[in-house]
Amino acid sequence: MKENMGNPLHIKSLNHISLLCRSVEESMSFYHNVLGFLPIRRPGSFDFDGAWLFGHGMGIHLLQSSEPEKLLKKSEINPKDNHISFQCESMETVEKKLKEMEIKYVRAVVEEGGIQVDQLFFHDPDGFMIEICNCDSLPVVPLAGEMVQPSHPTQIHP
């Protein structure tokens, strides 16, 4: 029984996130052209408009809103808001590309124990926030017990 205490549902990994969109086509273009996700086949039995994309070991499912005009679109980029974070190879390259694509972003820096983590936050076409970071240099330390060495670096932050 003890082995199940840390993972009672036996979760293996993140499969996908679903996002409600004003325009599936516009969001699909963003996730493909900006973040590198590839469109993949979606079950034909669905009776609603949407698209599936896959990349970086996870899926993004885009769902067309039946009332897109009622979706709240956030304009202020607030690093403390809901977001999904992606690890990158080069923060300089990411920042250069965001400038080239004229995507508005906010920079943030986290320092912990002499380690500096750089973060860039920006919105998708519907106002959902994306973070790009070099977070893998920050160790994952549980509140109790031994140091965790994940097979895929993950990050816990605001």
C-alpha positions, -999 to 999 in steps of 0.1 A, spaced: 0 0 0 29 24 7 40 24 -29 6 39 -39 6 68 -14 27 90 -37 8 81 -68 -26 67 -58 -40 68 -94 -8 54 -110 -4 84 -133 23 80 -158 26 113 -176 8 144 -189 -12 134 -220 -27 166 -233 -43 200 -223 -75 212 -239 -81 248 -247 -113 265 -257 -107 288 -287 -123 317 -306 -108 303 -338 -94 268 -340 -75 278 -372 -58 308 -356 -49 288 -325 -36 259 -345 -14 282 -365 0 297 -333 8 263 -317 23 250 -349 43 280 -361 53 295 -327 57 265 -304 64 237 -330 34 214 -323 23 193 -353 -13 188 -363 -23 151 -358 -54 131 -367 -84 137 -345 -113 111 -341 -138 117 -368 -167 107 -345 -165 141 -327 -195 162 -336 -178 195 -327 -150 216 -344 -115 212 -331 -80 202 -338 -53 180 -321 -16 188 -321 13 170 -306 48 179 -297 74 180 -269 59 147 -255 24 161 -250 -8 169 -269 -28 201 -272 -65 197 -280 -81 229 -294 -119 231 -290 -139 256 -310 -161 277 -286 -198 277 -295 -199 313 -282 -165 327 -291 -176 363 -284 -182 354 -248 -147 341 -241 -128 364 -219 -95 375 -235 -68 385 -211 -45 413 -224 -23 419 -193 6 394 -191 7 383 -155 33 356 -146 11 346 -116 -18 337 -138 -27 302 -152 -1 291 -177 18 262 -192 56 262 -192 81 249 -217 118 243 -212 140 257 -240 175 253 -252 183 290 -255 165 320 -239 183 344 -263 169 325 -293 134 325 -279 135 362 -271 149 370 -306 121 349 -323 94 364 -302 106 399 -312 108 388 -349 72 375 -347 61 407 -329 47 387 -299 44 408 -268 61 392 -238 72 398 -202 105 388 -188 110 375 -152 139 361 -133 139 337 -103 169 333 -81 173 305 -56 204 294 -39 227 311 -64 208 296 -94 192 320 -118 161 310 -139 150 332 -168 114 332 -179 95 347 -208 56 349 -206 33 356 -235 -3 348 -246 -17 326 -273 -44 341 -296 -71 335 -269 -52 349 -240 -39 317 -225 -5 322 -211 27 304 -222 60 304 -203 93 296 -219 121 291 -193 155 276 -186 141 260 -155 160 227 -156 189 242 -137 166 246 -106 166 214 -86 132 197 -77 132 193 -39 103 177 -22 90 193 11 99 160 28 123 132 20 151 128 -5 160 148 -36 139 139 -66 156 132 -99 128 132 -125 134 114 -158 121 146 -174 129 178 -156 97 195 -143 93 228 -126 72 241 -99 68 278 -99 42 306 -98 
